[in-house]
Amino acid sequence: MTRAIIANAPHPMLFQKLQWLNEEQRAASQYIREFRDPANDALVREHGLAGLLLKAVKWEGAKPEPEVRDAQFADWQDRDAAFAMLNWYRASPVEVPTMDEPFTLPDGWQDLPLPPLQIPTLVIWAMDDLALPACNLDGMEEVVPNMTLAPVHGCGHFVPWEDAAAVNTAIDAFLAST
């Protein structure tokens, strides 16, 4: 049987709409503007991705714990890998308006013509993710009608690292039921 498992991955149409209409998500996405700015390339060359993250990401109180974050920063010292990730953000068609732009849909806005995902889908969502707040779930049931939601409380953006047990439990239960 075909199934899908998604962890903190927003629907493209819903995510883009939130960039225009939702102050919380727009504020949380401002780091993307920094990731896309080639003026930060020298910082990445000198300090790796950790240097840019320390500059761009303002997720006070975010998990993972400092020792896990330090291990991640050590892993993110590979400059080539850092630029590969930054190029993904630079190539993304998602528009991230500045905070002072109007909170309205732009002229000519049209929802993406994506058909609903009909296969059984497990959506694991870290409810305390500061980059992708839970508002990304609003309307998800319309675009993923055969969805099982597994909310993980007390976790942030790196839910598989922060609470692997909850993620594995959700996956095991989903696979057993589908």
VOSEKE-33848 format. One line per 2 residues: number of its first residue (from 1); their letters; for each residue x, y, z of N, C-alpha, C. Coordinates in steps of 0.2 Angstrom, whole numbers, padded with zeros to 4 digits. Layout:
BEGIN
NUM	A	X,Y,Z,X,Y,Z,X,Y,Z ~ ...
END
This chain:
BEGIN
1	MT	0004,-0006,0000,0000,0000,0000,0004,0006,0000 ~ 0003,0011,-0004,0006,0017,-0004,0004,0022,0002
3	RA	0009,0025,0005,0007,0029,0011,0013,0035,0011 ~ 0011,0040,0014,0016,0045,0015,0017,0047,0022
5	II	0023,0049,0024,0024,0051,0031,0028,0058,0030 ~ 0025,0063,0034,0028,0070,0033,0029,0072,0040
7	AN	0035,0075,0041,0037,0078,0048,0038,0085,0047 ~ 0034,0090,0049,0035,0097,0049,0037,0099,0042
9	AP	0033,0097,0037,0034,0099,0030,0027,0103,0028 ~ 0027,0109,0027,0021,0113,0026,0019,0111,0019
11	HP	0012,0112,0018,0009,0112,0011,0012,0118,0007 ~ 0014,0118,0001,0017,0123,-0002,0012,0129,-0003
13	ML	0006,0128,-0005,0001,0133,-0006,-0001,0136,0001 ~ -0002,0132,0006,-0004,0135,0013,0002,0139,0016
15	FQ	0008,0136,0015,0014,0140,0017,0014,0147,0014 ~ 0014,0147,0007,0014,0153,0004,0009,0158,0006
17	KL	0003,0156,0007,-0003,0160,0009,-0001,0163,0016 ~ 0002,0159,0020,0003,0161,0027,0009,0167,0026
19	QW	0013,0166,0022,0018,0172,0021,0015,0178,0020 ~ 0009,0178,0016,0006,0185,0015,0001,0187,0020
21	LN	-0002,0182,0023,-0008,0184,0028,-0006,0183,0035 ~ -0001,0179,0037,-0001,0177,0044,0006,0180,0047
23	EE	0005,0185,0052,0011,0188,0055,0016,0184,0058 ~ 0013,0179,0062,0017,0174,0065,0022,0170,0060
25	QR	0019,0167,0055,0023,0164,0050,0028,0168,0046 ~ 0025,0174,0044,0030,0178,0041,0036,0180,0045
27	AA	0035,0182,0051,0040,0184,0056,0045,0178,0057 ~ 0042,0172,0057,0046,0166,0058,0050,0164,0052
29	SQ	0048,0166,0046,0052,0165,0040,0057,0170,0038 ~ 0058,0175,0041,0062,0180,0039,0069,0178,0039
31	YI	0071,0172,0042,0078,0169,0041,0079,0167,0034 ~ 0074,0165,0031,0074,0163,0024,0077,0169,0019
33	RE	0075,0175,0021,0078,0181,0017,0085,0181,0019 ~ 0088,0180,0025,0095,0180,0026,0098,0174,0023
35	FR	0095,0169,0022,0098,0163,0019,0099,0164,0012 ~ 0095,0168,0009,0095,0169,0001,0100,0175,0000
37	DP	0102,0179,0005,0106,0185,0003,0113,0183,0002 ~ 0116,0184,-0004,0123,0182,-0005,0128,0186,-0001
39	AN	0126,0192,0002,0130,0196,0006,0132,0192,0012 ~ 0129,0186,0014,0131,0182,0019,0135,0176,0017
41	DA	0137,0176,0011,0141,0170,0009,0148,0171,0012 ~ 0151,0176,0013,0157,0177,0017,0157,0174,0024
43	LV	0152,0176,0027,0151,0173,0034,0150,0166,0034 ~ 0147,0163,0029,0147,0155,0029,0154,0152,0027
45	RE	0157,0156,0022,0164,0153,0021,0169,0153,0027 ~ 0168,0158,0031,0172,0159,0037,0170,0155,0043
47	HG	0163,0154,0044,0161,0151,0050,0156,0145,0049 ~ 0156,0143,0043,0151,0138,0041,0144,0140,0042
49	LA	0139,0136,0041,0132,0137,0042,0130,0140,0049 ~ 0134,0137,0054,0133,0140,0061,0133,0147,0061
51	GL	0138,0150,0058,0139,0158,0058,0132,0161,0056 ~ 0130,0159,0050,0124,0162,0047,0118,0160,0052
53	LL	0117,0154,0054,0112,0153,0059,0112,0157,0065 ~ 0117,0158,0068,0118,0162,0074,0116,0170,0072
55	KA	0117,0172,0066,0115,0179,0064,0107,0179,0062 ~ 0105,0174,0059,0098,0174,0055,0093,0171,0059
57	VK	0094,0166,0064,0089,0163,0067,0088,0166,0074 ~ 0082,0168,0075,0080,0171,0082,0075,0167,0085
59	WE	0076,0161,0087,0072,0157,0090,0074,0156,0097 ~ 0073,0161,0101,0075,0160,0108,0070,0155,0111
61	GA	0073,0151,0115,0070,0146,0119,0069,0139,0114 ~ 0071,0140,0108,0070,0134,0104,0075,0128,0106
63	KP	0072,0122,0105,0076,0116,0106,0080,0115,0099 ~ 0084,0111,0099,0087,0106,0104,0091,0110,0109
65	EP	0092,0106,0114,0096,0108,0120,0103,0110,0117 ~ 0107,0114,0121,0113,0117,0119,0118,0112,0117
67	EV	0118,0106,0120,0123,0101,0118,0122,0098,0111 ~ 0115,0097,0110,0113,0094,0103,0114,0099,0098
69	RD	0112,0106,0099,0114,0111,0095,0121,0112,0093 ~ 0125,0111,0098,0133,0112,0097,0135,0106,0092
71	AQ	0132,0100,0093,0134,0094,0089,0131,0096,0082 ~ 0125,0099,0081,0123,0100,0074,0127,0106,0071
73	FA	0129,0111,0075,0134,0116,0072,0140,0113,0070 ~ 0143,0108,0074,0149,0105,0071,0148,0101,0065
75	DW	0142,0098,0064,0141,0094,0058,0140,0099,0052 ~ 0138,0105,0054,0136,0110,0048,0142,0114,0047
77	QD	0148,0112,0048,0154,0116,0046,0156,0114,0039 ~ 0153,0109,0036,0155,0108,0029,0152,0113,0025
79	RD	0157,0117,0022,0155,0123,0018,0151,0121,0012 ~ 0153,0116,0008,0150,0114,0002,0142,0112,0004
81	AA	0142,0108,0009,0135,0106,0011,0131,0112,0013 ~ 0134,0117,0016,0130,0123,0018,0128,0127,0012
83	FA	0132,0128,0007,0130,0131,0001,0125,0128,-0003 ~ 0125,0121,-0003,0120,0117,-0006,0113,0118,-0002
85	ML	0113,0119,0004,0107,0120,0008,0104,0127,0006 ~ 0109,0132,0006,0107,0139,0005,0104,0140,-0002
87	NW	0107,0136,-0007,0105,0136,-0014,0098,0133,-0014 ~ 0096,0129,-0010,0089,0126,-0010,0084,0132,-0008
89	YR	0086,0136,-0003,0082,0141,-0001,0082,0147,-0007 ~ 0087,0148,-0010,0088,0153,-0015,0084,0151,-0021
91	AS	0083,0144,-0023,0080,0142,-0028,0072,0141,-0027 ~ 0070,0141,-0021,0063,0140,-0019,0059,0146,-0022
93	PV	0053,0144,-0024,0049,0150,-0027,0045,0153,-0021 ~ 0045,0151,-0015,0042,0154,-0010,0044,0161,-0009
95	EV	0039,0166,-0009,0040,0173,-0008,0039,0174,0000 ~ 0044,0177,0003,0044,0179,0010,0044,0187,0010
97	PT	0039,0190,0011,0038,0197,0011,0042,0200,0017 ~ 0044,0206,0017,0047,0209,0023,0041,0210,0028
99	MD	0043,0212,0034,0037,0213,0039,0033,0219,0038 ~ 0036,0224,0034,0032,0230,0033,0028,0230,0027
101	EP	0028,0224,0023,0023,0224,0018,0016,0222,0020 ~ 0011,0224,0016,0004,0223,0018,0003,0216,0019
103	FT	-0002,0214,0024,-0004,0207,0026,-0010,0206,0022 ~ -0009,0206,0015,-0014,0204,0010,-0011,0200,0005
105	LP	-0016,0196,0001,-0013,0192,-0004,-0011,0197,-0010 ~ -0006,0196,-0014,-0004,0200,-0019,-0009,0200,-0025
107	DG	-0010,0205,-0029,-0014,0206,-0035,-0013,0199,-0039 ~ -0018,0196,-0041,-0017,0191,-0046,-0016,0184,-0042
109	WQ	-0016,0184,-0035,-0015,0178,-0032,-0020,0172,-0034 ~ -0017,0166,-0035,-0021,0161,-0036,-0018,0155,-0032
111	DL	-0023,0151,-0029,-0020,0145,-0026,-0017,0140,-0031 ~ -0012,0137,-0029,-0008,0132,-0033,-0013,0127,-0035
113	PL	-0013,0125,-0041,-0018,0120,-0044,-0016,0113,-0042 ~ -0014,0111,-0036,-0012,0105,-0034,-0018,0101,-0031
115	PP	-0019,0095,-0034,-0024,0090,-0032,-0023,0088,-0025 ~ -0028,0087,-0021,-0027,0084,-0014,-0023,0078,-0014
117	LQ	-0019,0077,-0009,-0015,0071,-0008,-0020,0066,-0005 ~ -0022,0060,-0009,-0027,0056,-0007,-0025,0050,-0003
119	IP	-0018,0048,-0003,-0016,0042,0000,-0016,0043,0008 ~ -0016,0038,0011,-0015,0039,0019,-0009,0042,0020
121	TL	-0009,0047,0024,-0003,0052,0026,-0003,0053,0033 ~ 0003,0052,0036,0004,0053,0043,0008,0060,0043
123	VI	0005,0065,0046,0008,0071,0047,0011,0072,0054 ~ 0017,0072,0055,0020,0073,0062,0022,0080,0063
125	WA	0019,0083,0068,0020,0091,0068,0022,0093,0075 ~ 0028,0096,0075,0031,0098,0082,0027,0105,0083
127	MD	0023,0104,0089,0018,0110,0090,0022,0116,0093 ~ 0028,0116,0094,0032,0121,0097,0037,0123,0092
129	DL	0037,0122,0085,0041,0124,0080,0041,0131,0079 ~ 0046,0135,0080,0046,0142,0079,0047,0144,0072
131	AL	0050,0139,0068,0050,0141,0060,0044,0139,0057 ~ 0040,0134,0059,0034,0132,0056,0029,0131,0061
133	PA	0026,0137,0063,0021,0136,0069,0015,0132,0066 ~ 0011,0130,0071,0005,0125,0070,0000,0128,0066
135	CN	0000,0135,0064,-0004,0138,0060,-0004,0135,0053 ~ 0002,0132,0051,0003,0128,0045,-0002,0122,0044
137	LD	-0005,0120,0050,-0010,0114,0049,-0017,0117,0048 ~ -0018,0123,0048,-0025,0126,0046,-0026,0125,0039
139	GM	-0031,0121,0038,-0033,0119,0031,-0029,0113,0028 ~ -0025,0110,0032,-0021,0104,0029,-0026,0099,0027
141	EE	-0031,0098,0031,-0036,0092,0030,-0039,0093,0023 ~ -0040,0099,0021,-0043,0100,0014,-0038,0098,0008
143	VV	-0032,0099,0009,-0027,0097,0004,-0024,0090,0005 ~ -0025,0087,0011,-0023,0080,0013,-0029,0077,0017
145	PN	-0034,0075,0013,-0040,0073,0017,-0039,0066,0020 ~ -0035,0062,0019,-0034,0056,0022,-0028,0056,0027
147	MT	-0028,0061,0031,-0022,0063,0035,-0023,0060,0042 ~ -0018,0058,0045,-0018,0056,0052,-0013,0061,0055
149	LA	-0015,0065,0060,-0010,0070,0063,-0008,0068,0069 ~ -0001,0068,0070,0002,0066,0076,0006,0072,0079
151	PV	0002,0076,0083,0006,0082,0086,0011,0080,0091 ~ 0017,0083,0091,0022,0082,0096,0023,0088,0100
153	HG	0021,0088,0106,0021,0094,0110,0028,0095,0114 ~ 0031,0101,0115,0037,0102,0118,0043,0101,0113
155	CG	0042,0101,0107,0047,0100,0102,0047,0106,0097 ~ 0053,0107,0094,0053,0112,0089,0055,0109,0082
157	HF	0058,0113,0078,0059,0112,0071,0063,0105,0070 ~ 0067,0103,0074,0070,0097,0073,0067,0091,0077
159	VP	0061,0090,0076,0057,0085,0080,0060,0078,0079 ~ 0063,0075,0074,0065,0068,0074,0071,0068,0079
161	WE	0075,0073,0080,0081,0073,0084,0079,0075,0091 ~ 0074,0079,0092,0071,0081,0099,0067,0076,0102
163	DA	0063,0072,0099,0059,0067,0102,0058,0061,0097 ~ 0064,0058,0096,0064,0052,0092,0059,0047,0094
165	AA	0058,0046,0100,0053,0041,0103,0046,0043,0101 ~ 0044,0049,0101,0037,0051,0099,0036,0050,0091
167	VN	0041,0052,0088,0041,0051,0080,0040,0044,0079 ~ 0045,0039,0082,0045,0032,0080,0038,0029,0082
169	TA	0035,0031,0088,0029,0028,0090,0023,0030,0085 ~ 0023,0036,0083,0018,0039,0078,0019,0035,0072
171	ID	0025,0034,0069,0026,0030,0063,0024,0023,0064 ~ 0026,0020,0069,0024,0013,0071,0016,0012,0071
173	AF	0013,0016,0074,0005,0016,0075,0002,0017,0068 ~ 0005,0022,0064,0002,0023,0058,0003,0017,0053
175	LA	0009,0014,0053,0010,0009,0048,0006,0003,0050 ~ 0005,0002,0057,0001,-0004,0059,-0007,-0003,0057
177	ST	-0009,0003,0057,-0016,0005,0055,-0018,0005,0048 ~ -0013,0006,0044,-0014,0007,0037,-0012,0001,0032
END
